[in-house]
Amino acid sequence: MSRYVRVWAEVLGLCFRRMPALTTAMVALLLINMAVPVTTALALRSVVDASASRQATAAVYAAVGLALVSCLALVFNTIMDWLRIVLVERVGFDDVEGGIVQSVLGIEGIGHLERTDYLDRITTLRFAAWGLADLPWSVLLAVFGAGEVALSLIVLGDVSPWLLFLLAFAAAPLWFDSRASAGISRAETDSAEDFRVQRHLFEMATSATAGKEIRLSASAADLVSRQEAAYDAAIRRRTRAQVAAAWWRAAGWCVFATGFMAGLALVIWQAAHGQGSTGDVVLTVTVANSLRGSIGTTVQRTVVAAGSRRLLDPLLWLRSYAATERTEASAGAPRPPAAGQGTGIVLSGLSYTYPGTTRPALDDVSVALPAGSVVAVVGEYGSGKTTLIKLLCKFYRPCAGTITVDGTDLTALDTAAWRSGISAAFQDFGRYNATFRETIQLGGFADDPARTAPGDADVLAAVAEADAAGLLAELPEGLDTELGAELGGVELSEGQWQKTALARACMRPAPALLVLDEPTASLDAPSEHAVFQHHMARARASARQAGTITIIVSHRFSTVAGADLILVMDAGRLIEAGSHEELMAAAGRYAELYRIQSAAYAV
């Protein structure tokens, strides 16, 4: 519970720092609004008693006070609703959502973006900014609602001490509701995967990319059926929880109704026997009626506050996980060597097994990658090529073995500094809905707090390096062209998107490590040959200038024949290593696959 309270206090503090005047006004209005029901009831009793005793002046004053309190209550409620929306929107989207994104991006690995059990929590947080920002106000509304209930009981106790027992009956709905909320929270977490599947299938059905295959394969009915099944599975689980919660809450209100009717009967009996005034009866009815509303509001806001566990638990998990995996380097974390001063990278007994699987994706891989070398990694699908790249980029930590950079274990190096010396173009490259300039600039931010965006000269140089000048010439507004049809921009072909990714990888002119993971998979043969020739020349130049190690992952063997070192992967193991000539002379797996591909392309 203390963890939840700290988060509530943190978000409330954000409100005070962001908008102190509005936050203070909101708290003040909540405090004033807490006394409105009791003040109204007391004014109404004064009106009734003064009228009954024929005290006209007192009755008029009491009536005017009653009208004033009622009008101010309406005005204050309207203002509070507006203030709450403003505060929640500002803090929710500026601070809370930004904090969630920062926590996700601050984790050095990418396991939380790939593992199902982690994704369930991330999915819950995807649209949680509003709910999290509203948490302190839900808590305060519940607290002030409880204060309102307490004031009502004090007034009722003045009429008859026996009415104080209504407090016990008033607490019943809160206890029963806590049981109901716990069940709903569990159901929402348990059904997160089904909702994610349903959303994925919906996006497939409404996307242009998948739409072509869906229509040609006549699989629309099957897709709809699966989408509906996933949605129904999630809804069934949540509906059962909601029905059970309704029964719990109904039981709580039955307990309160019993106490309410008994207290009302007591006051009426006292008035009938001369132990109270008519005003006391009116006050009791008014306060008891408002008490029902106060408890209802308190329960409702308590439901929201208690239900916030479904958001707070994933948020606290994310923060804890991020703290464990934080990319911040400790004071003693060494930085990679300066450009041109390194000796290379050594893999020793490197192994990695993905969580939830038993077969190693990499199994006891040992090899040295000299500084200034061009290294090609080849092998069939699932052989471990991309996993090796991810380990070199520190997206995962090895399960066994080490990667050393100039004699220092990679896991001990400053992660941000290491990555600032890496340029990469991945097979599953990003497609960013931004201007062409901005999509290229993303590859050129340096490891510095200012994060100054590269200028147009740098962008144009990267475009030329990636052989993408022709693409730039075709764009209607040049560097300012918006990309991505989803936001009204220009939709690029797969090959054009890949050229954009290659240009992004060229933004760092002399990286320590250049990674090209299937960099031409979406290009035609002439473009592929030109890109490989160009990048091979660039790799040689970077090697001479900064000792850059270039790693090229490719499925086409003929394009990597000029590499200094070729690594042949099979089922996670390194089965051959050497130059093209050495591997051909060895007449092993590489030579066999090279001849098969050469014969196929010759035909």
LINZIQUI-V566783 format. One record per backbone hydrogen bond with DSSP energy under -1.0 kcal/mol. NH is the residue of the N-H (numbers start at 1). CO is the residue of the C=O. E is the energy in kcal/mol with one decimal. If there is no record, write none. Layout:
nh/co/e
NH/CO/E
NH/CO/E
This chain:
nh/co/e
5/1/-2.3
6/2/-2.1
7/3/-1.6
8/4/-2.6
9/5/-2.8
10/6/-2.1
11/7/-2.5
12/8/-2.3
13/9/-2.3
14/10/-1.8
15/11/-1.8
16/12/-2.0
17/13/-2.3
18/14/-2.8
19/15/-2.7
23/19/-2.4
24/20/-2.5
25/21/-2.3
26/22/-2.2
27/23/-2.3
28/24/-2.4
29/25/-2.4
30/26/-2.1
31/27/-2.1
32/28/-2.3
33/29/-2.9
34/30/-1.3
35/32/-1.3
39/35/-2.5
40/36/-2.8
41/37/-2.2
42/38/-2.7
43/39/-2.3
44/40/-2.4
45/41/-2.4
46/42/-2.0
47/43/-2.2
48/44/-2.3
49/45/-3.1
50/46/-2.6
51/47/-2.3
52/48/-2.5
53/49/-1.8
54/51/-1.2
55/50/-3.3
56/54/-1.0
59/55/-2.2
60/56/-2.5
61/57/-2.6
62/58/-2.5
63/59/-2.3
64/60/-2.9
65/61/-2.5
66/62/-2.3
67/63/-2.5
68/64/-2.6
69/65/-2.6
70/66/-2.3
71/67/-2.4
72/68/-2.7
73/69/-2.2
74/70/-1.7
75/71/-2.3
76/72/-3.2
77/73/-2.3
78/74/-1.8
79/75/-2.4
80/76/-2.8
81/77/-2.1
82/78/-1.9
83/79/-2.8
84/80/-2.5
85/81/-1.8
86/82/-2.3
87/83/-2.7
88/84/-2.6
89/85/-2.5
90/86/-2.3
91/87/-2.5
92/88/-2.5
93/89/-2.0
94/90/-1.8
95/91/-1.9
96/91/-2.5
97/92/-2.9
99/95/-2.4
100/96/-2.1
101/97/-2.5
102/98/-2.4
103/99/-2.3
104/100/-2.4
105/101/-2.8
106/102/-1.8
108/325/-1.7
110/395/-1.3
113/110/-1.3
114/111/-1.5
115/111/-2.8
119/115/-2.7
120/116/-1.9
122/118/-2.1
123/119/-3.1
124/120/-1.4
125/121/-1.4
128/125/-1.6
132/128/-2.7
133/129/-2.4
134/130/-1.7
138/134/-2.2
139/135/-2.6
140/136/-2.7
141/137/-2.6
142/138/-2.0
143/139/-2.7
144/140/-3.3
145/141/-2.0
146/142/-2.2
147/143/-2.0
148/144/-2.3
149/145/-2.1
150/146/-2.3
151/147/-2.5
152/148/-2.0
153/149/-2.2
154/150/-2.1
155/151/-2.1
156/152/-2.5
157/153/-2.7
158/154/-1.2
159/155/-1.0
160/156/-2.4
163/160/-1.9
164/161/-1.8
165/162/-1.5
166/163/-1.8
167/164/-2.0
169/165/-1.3
170/166/-2.7
171/167/-1.6
175/171/-1.9
176/172/-2.5
177/173/-2.0
178/174/-1.7
179/175/-1.3
180/176/-1.7
181/177/-2.8
182/178/-1.7
183/179/-1.4
184/180/-1.8
185/181/-2.6
186/182/-2.0
187/183/-2.1
188/184/-2.3
189/185/-1.8
190/186/-2.6
191/187/-1.8
192/189/-1.1
195/191/-2.1
196/192/-2.2
197/193/-2.5
198/194/-2.5
199/195/-2.5
200/196/-2.4
201/197/-2.6
202/198/-2.1
203/199/-2.5
204/200/-2.2
205/201/-2.3
206/202/-1.4
207/204/-1.1
211/207/-1.5
214/210/-2.4
215/211/-2.0
216/212/-2.1
217/213/-2.5
219/214/-1.7
223/219/-2.5
224/220/-2.8
225/221/-2.4
226/222/-2.4
227/223/-2.5
228/224/-2.7
229/225/-2.3
230/226/-2.5
231/227/-2.2
232/228/-3.1
233/229/-2.4
234/230/-1.9
235/231/-2.8
236/232/-3.0
237/233/-1.6
238/234/-2.1
239/235/-3.2
240/236/-2.4
241/237/-1.5
242/238/-2.4
243/239/-2.8
244/240/-2.3
245/241/-2.2
246/242/-2.3
247/243/-1.8
248/244/-2.0
249/245/-2.6
250/246/-2.5
251/247/-2.1
252/248/-1.7
253/249/-2.1
254/250/-1.9
255/251/-1.7
256/252/-1.8
257/253/-2.8
258/254/-1.8
259/255/-1.6
260/256/-2.6
261/257/-2.4
262/258/-1.8
263/259/-2.4
264/260/-2.2
265/261/-2.0
266/262/-1.7
267/263/-1.9
268/264/-2.1
269/265/-2.0
270/266/-2.1
271/267/-2.4
272/268/-2.2
273/269/-1.1
274/271/-1.4
275/270/-3.1
281/277/-1.4
282/278/-2.4
283/279/-3.0
284/280/-2.9
285/281/-2.8
286/282/-2.9
287/283/-3.6
288/284/-2.9
289/285/-2.2
290/286/-2.8
291/287/-3.0
292/288/-1.9
293/289/-1.6
294/290/-3.2
295/291/-3.1
296/292/-2.2
297/293/-2.8
298/294/-2.9
299/295/-3.3
300/296/-2.7
301/297/-2.9
302/298/-2.4
303/299/-2.8
304/300/-2.1
305/301/-2.8
306/302/-3.7
307/303/-3.3
309/306/-1.6
310/307/-1.8
311/308/-1.4
312/308/-3.6
313/309/-2.7
315/311/-1.9
316/312/-3.2
317/313/-2.4
318/314/-2.7
319/315/-2.5
320/316/-2.4
321/317/-3.2
322/318/-3.0
323/319/-2.3
324/320/-1.8
325/321/-2.3
327/106/-1.4
333/330/-1.7
340/546/-2.1
341/338/-2.1
345/369/-2.5
346/404/-2.5
347/367/-3.2
348/402/-2.6
350/365/-2.7
351/400/-2.4
352/362/-2.1
357/354/-1.9
361/352/-2.2
362/352/-1.9
363/572/-3.1
365/350/-2.6
367/347/-1.7
369/345/-3.9
371/343/-1.6
372/547/-1.5
373/370/-1.5
375/550/-3.9
376/565/-3.0
377/552/-2.9
378/567/-2.9
383/380/-1.5
388/384/-2.0
389/385/-1.6
390/386/-2.3
391/387/-2.0
392/388/-1.9
393/389/-1.7
394/391/-1.2
395/390/-2.8
399/351/-2.1
400/351/-1.6
402/348/-2.0
404/346/-2.6
405/408/-3.2
406/344/-2.4
408/405/-1.7
410/403/-3.6
412/409/-1.5
413/410/-1.1
414/334/-2.7
418/414/-2.5
419/415/-2.7
420/416/-1.7
421/418/-1.2
422/419/-1.9
423/513/-2.3
425/515/-2.2
429/427/-1.1
434/432/-1.7
436/481/-1.9
437/479/-2.5
439/435/-2.3
440/436/-1.4
441/437/-2.6
442/438/-1.4
443/440/-1.8
444/441/-2.4
448/446/-2.0
459/455/-1.9
460/456/-3.0
461/457/-2.0
462/458/-2.1
463/459/-2.4
464/460/-2.2
465/461/-2.3
466/462/-2.0
467/464/-1.5
468/463/-2.8
472/468/-2.1
473/469/-2.2
474/470/-1.0
478/475/-1.3
480/477/-1.9
481/478/-1.7
483/434/-2.6
484/490/-2.8
487/484/-1.0
488/485/-1.7
489/484/-2.4
490/482/-3.3
497/493/-2.5
498/494/-2.0
499/495/-2.1
500/496/-1.9
501/497/-2.0
502/498/-2.3
503/499/-2.3
504/500/-2.0
505/501/-1.8
507/504/-1.3
512/421/-1.9
513/421/-2.1
514/549/-2.6
515/423/-3.1
516/551/-2.9
517/425/-2.7
518/553/-2.4
521/518/-1.3
523/520/-1.8
528/524/-3.0
529/525/-2.6
530/526/-2.4
531/527/-2.9
532/528/-2.6
533/529/-2.5
534/530/-2.5
535/531/-3.0
536/532/-2.4
537/533/-2.0
538/534/-2.4
539/535/-2.6
540/536/-2.0
541/537/-2.2
542/538/-2.8
543/539/-2.3
544/540/-2.0
545/541/-2.2
546/542/-3.3
547/543/-1.4
548/542/-1.3
549/512/-2.3
550/373/-2.4
551/514/-3.1
552/375/-3.1
553/516/-3.0
554/377/-1.5
560/557/-1.3
563/560/-1.9
564/374/-1.5
565/374/-1.9
566/578/-2.8
567/376/-3.5
568/576/-2.7
569/378/-2.9
570/573/-2.4
572/383/-1.7
573/570/-2.0
575/568/-2.3
576/568/-1.2
578/566/-1.6
583/579/-2.5
584/580/-2.4
585/581/-2.2
586/582/-1.6
592/588/-2.1
593/589/-2.6
594/590/-2.7
595/591/-2.2
596/592/-2.0
597/593/-2.5
598/594/-2.5
599/595/-2.3
600/596/-2.0
601/597/-2.7
602/598/-1.8
603/599/-1.7
